[in-house]
Amino acid sequence: MKVNVYGGEMSPNEIDQYIDYVESKYAGRQICQLDLTIDGEYVDIKTYFKDTDFQYAYRSADYLVNSMDKLNDAKQTEFSQKEKHKVGENG
């Protein structure tokens, strides 16, 4: 992860503490960059996420769910038997 510090200097320990804070706040998301701007006694944090971070959505009877666990057994079986389409990689 790239970390930029503006408006002053920070020790590596301080930077690590901000990284830990942001990683716990956005658990499960991939962070690619942090901008830490020192503003007097405060620090402004700007977080950048990787573009490839997305969730899968499953369509079932014209509604969307983001987890198969929310579907009943019959719908889970139906989805497991459907042909899965491959997602292409953008180059």
Buried (B, 14 or more C-beta within 10 A) or exposed (E): EEBEBEEEEBEEEBBEEBBEEBBEEEEEEEBEEBBBBBEEEEBEEEBEEEEEEEEEEBEBEEEEBEEEEEBEEEBBEEBEEEEEEEEEEEE
